[in-house]
């Protein structure tokens, strides 16, 4: 006669398991603990950027800067969805990582022109396109650095690739904002005099090439 207690210590089947236990068993566990914390920091940083871009938008006056704000916000929103998708599922996202394309040409203006000394704003009314573009540049540069460091700590290959592939996009966004600032005189670029620049440029010599075996050529 079967013992009615013989299955007491066996795991229940899926139909008998509570929903929270079934969810835990189905979770993607292809993440390291350090990676989870870093991913949360990245995602929180992207949310912060998008929130700040919304706040900046209502104060930006120049339509060119406003266009940069809108295009970068739209791109980063899609990137956010891509990262959240592969982070939560461990699978390839439906929309892969895209490449950000800026509208600025890459002709920088060199030299320093005198201007008024900078000082902190006294009220929101003092906000200017110069300051707002600087805040935007701070966001993109910080995220470029954060994503580069985070990609080095990733163990999940899909999330690692998405994070690593996103670094050049934040570099490009940073360069776009720099060029905007530079052309308006907000971000000036000093140069060395010709003699010092020439000395610096000529301060290195090429290294001898080695053959395939690693030995120096005869």
Secondary structure per residue as TSV (DSSP state, phi and psi in degrees):
chain	resnum	aa	ss	phi	psi
A	1	X	-	360.0	130.5
A	2	X	-	-63.2	143.4
A	3	X	-	-81.7	118.5
A	4	X	T	-64.7	-15.4
A	5	X	T	-98.9	2.6
A	6	X	T	-68.8	-21.2
A	7	X	T	-102.2	11.6
A	8	X	T	-61.4	-36.4
A	9	X	T	-93.6	3.1
A	10	X	S	-87.1	151.5
A	11	X	-	-68.3	138.3
A	12	X	-	-69.4	155.6
A	13	X	-	-74.4	174.6
A	14	X	T	-61.1	-33.3
A	15	X	T	-67.2	-27.6
A	16	X	T	-93.8	-14.1
A	17	X	S	-73.1	140.5
A	18	X	-	-65.1	152.2
A	19	X	H	-55.8	-37.8
A	20	X	H	-68.1	-32.8
A	21	X	H	-71.8	-38.2
A	22	X	H	-64.3	-38.6
A	23	X	H	-65.1	-39.9
A	24	X	H	-65.3	-39.4
A	25	X	H	-67.5	-28.6
A	26	X	H	-89.9	-1.2
A	27	X	S	-67.1	146.1
A	28	X	-	-76.0	121.6
A	29	X	-	-108.9	17.3
A	30	X	-	-85.2	52.3
A	31	X	-	-141.0	140.4
A	32	X	-	-86.0	159.7
A	33	X	H	-62.1	-46.0
A	34	X	H	-60.5	-39.5
A	35	X	H	-61.9	-39.8
A	36	X	H	-62.7	-43.2
A	37	X	H	-64.8	-43.8
A	38	X	H	-63.6	-40.6
A	39	X	H	-63.6	-40.4
A	40	X	H	-61.8	-38.9
A	41	X	H	-66.2	-40.2
A	42	X	H	-64.1	-48.9
A	43	X	H	-63.4	-41.9
A	44	X	H	-63.4	-37.8
A	45	X	H	-65.3	-38.8
A	46	X	H	-67.7	-41.3
A	47	X	H	-59.8	-43.6
A	48	X	H	-60.8	-42.1
A	49	X	H	-61.2	-47.2
A	50	X	H	-63.6	-39.6
A	51	X	H	-63.5	-43.9
A	52	X	H	-67.9	-35.8
A	53	X	H	-62.2	-36.5
A	54	X	H	-64.0	-40.8
A	55	X	H	-68.0	-39.7
A	56	X	H	-63.0	-37.7
A	57	X	H	-58.1	-37.2
A	58	X	T	-72.4	-13.0
A	59	X	T	-108.4	-14.1
A	60	X	-	-70.8	134.4
A	61	X	-	-103.1	-38.9
A	62	X	-	-72.9	122.2
A	63	X	H	-61.6	-27.3
A	64	X	H	-66.8	-46.4
A	65	X	H	-66.8	-36.6
A	66	X	H	-63.7	-38.0
A	67	X	H	-65.1	-41.6
A	68	X	H	-60.6	-43.7
A	69	X	H	-58.5	-46.7
A	70	X	H	-67.6	-44.1
A	71	X	H	-66.6	-41.5
A	72	X	H	-68.7	-37.9
A	73	X	H	-61.9	-44.9
A	74	X	H	-63.1	-42.6
A	75	X	H	-65.1	-45.8
A	76	X	H	-69.9	-30.6
A	77	X	H	-62.6	-43.9
A	78	X	H	-64.7	-40.6
A	79	X	H	-61.6	-41.9
A	80	X	H	-55.9	-47.7
A	81	X	H	-63.1	-37.5
A	82	X	H	-65.0	-45.2
A	83	X	H	-65.5	-44.9
A	84	X	H	-61.6	-39.2
A	85	X	H	-62.9	-51.2
A	86	X	H	-75.1	-25.6
A	87	X	H	-69.3	-42.8
A	88	X	H	-82.2	-26.4
A	89	X	H	-106.0	-24.3
A	90	X	S	74.9	9.2
A	91	X	S	-111.6	165.1
A	92	X	-	-59.9	135.0
A	93	X	-	-69.3	155.6
A	94	X	S	-64.2	-38.4
A	95	X	S	-110.5	112.2
A	96	X	-	-70.2	173.0
A	97	X	-	-62.3	131.4
A	98	X	-	-97.7	171.7
A	99	X	-	-109.2	125.4
A	100	X	-	-77.6	132.5
A	101	X	-	-117.9	118.5
A	102	X	-	-85.5	160.8
A	103	X	-	-97.9	-10.4
A	104	X	S	-76.9	148.5
A	105	X	-	-83.0	163.6
A	106	X	-	-101.7	33.0
A	107	X	-	-89.4	106.8
A	108	X	-	-87.1	151.1
A	109	X	-	-101.3	125.3
A	110	X	B	-104.3	151.2
A	111	X	B	112.2	160.4
A	112	X	-	-115.3	130.4
A	113	X	-	-114.9	136.6
A	114	X	-	-65.0	146.7
A	115	X	-	-152.6	-176.9
A	116	X	-	-70.5	139.8
A	117	X	-	-61.3	146.2
A	118	X	-	-85.2	153.4
A	119	X	-	-154.5	160.5
A	120	X	-	-62.2	149.4
A	121	X	-	-68.0	146.9
A	122	X	S	-92.1	-20.5
A	123	X	S	-160.3	173.0
A	124	X	G	-62.3	-27.4
A	125	X	G	-65.0	-17.7
A	126	X	G	-85.2	-5.3
A	127	X	-	-60.5	136.3
A	128	X	-	-133.0	167.3
A	129	X	H	-63.2	-29.8
A	130	X	H	-62.7	-49.6
A	131	X	H	-68.8	-41.3
A	132	X	H	-65.0	-40.5
A	133	X	H	-66.4	-31.5
A	134	X	H	-67.8	-38.3
A	135	X	H	-65.1	-41.4
A	136	X	H	-61.9	-42.7
A	137	X	H	-64.1	-37.8
A	138	X	H	-61.8	-39.1
A	139	X	H	-62.6	-50.5
A	140	X	H	-69.5	-37.6
A	141	X	H	-67.7	-40.3
A	142	X	H	-63.4	-42.0
A	143	X	H	-71.2	-34.8
A	144	X	H	-60.1	-43.3
A	145	X	H	-67.3	-45.0
A	146	X	H	-62.9	-44.4
A	147	X	H	-65.9	-37.9
A	148	X	H	-63.2	-44.7
A	149	X	H	-66.7	-39.2
A	150	X	H	-66.5	-39.8
A	151	X	H	-59.3	-29.6
A	152	X	T	-72.5	-16.7
A	153	X	T	-106.1	3.2
A	154	X	-	-81.3	140.1
A	155	X	-	-108.8	-30.1
A	156	X	S	-70.2	118.4
A	157	X	H	-65.3	-33.1
A	158	X	H	-72.2	-49.4
A	159	X	H	-63.1	-38.9
A	160	X	H	-60.9	-43.6
A	161	X	H	-65.6	-42.6
A	162	X	H	-62.9	-44.9
A	163	X	H	-64.3	-46.3
A	164	X	H	-64.3	-41.4
A	165	X	H	-68.7	-17.0
A	166	X	H	-84.8	-17.9
A	167	X	H	-59.7	-48.1
A	168	X	H	-60.2	-28.8
A	169	X	H	-67.7	-41.2
A	170	X	H	-72.0	-29.6
A	171	X	H	-64.3	-43.3
A	172	X	H	-65.9	-40.6
A	173	X	H	-64.2	-39.8
A	174	X	H	-63.8	-41.9
A	175	X	H	-65.1	-37.9
A	176	X	H	-61.7	-44.3
A	177	X	H	-69.2	-39.9
A	178	X	H	-57.4	-46.6
A	179	X	H	-62.4	-39.0
A	180	X	H	-61.3	-48.0
A	181	X	H	-63.3	-42.4
A	182	X	H	-61.7	-42.4
A	183	X	H	-70.1	-21.1
A	184	X	T	-99.3	3.9
A	185	X	T	79.3	10.2
A	186	X	S	-80.3	-31.1
A	187	X	S	-126.3	91.9
A	188	X	-	-88.1	150.3
A	189	X	B	-119.6	104.2
A	190	X	-	-73.5	157.1
A	191	X	-	-130.0	157.2
A	192	X	-	-76.3	162.1
A	193	X	-	-69.0	165.3
A	194	X	H	-58.1	-40.7
A	195	X	H	-65.8	-46.5
A	196	X	H	-67.5	-39.6
A	197	X	H	-63.5	-43.1
A	198	X	H	-62.1	-42.3
A	199	X	H	-63.5	-41.2
A	200	X	H	-66.8	-41.3
A	201	X	H	-68.5	-27.4
A	202	X	T	-99.4	17.6
A	203	X	S	-88.3	2.8
A	204	X	-	-130.4	148.7
A	205	X	-	-120.9	151.2
A	206	X	-	-65.8	148.6
A	207	X	-	-87.2	146.4
A	208	X	-	-61.8	139.3
A	209	X	-	-79.8	148.3
A	210	X	B	-106.5	157.6
A	211	X	-	-83.8	-176.8
A	212	X	T	-63.1	-27.0
A	213	X	T	-81.9	-5.6
A	214	X	S	89.7	0.1
A	215	X	-	-89.9	151.0
A	216	X	B	-68.5	141.9
A	217	X	-	-67.2	150.8
A	218	X	-	-78.4	360.0
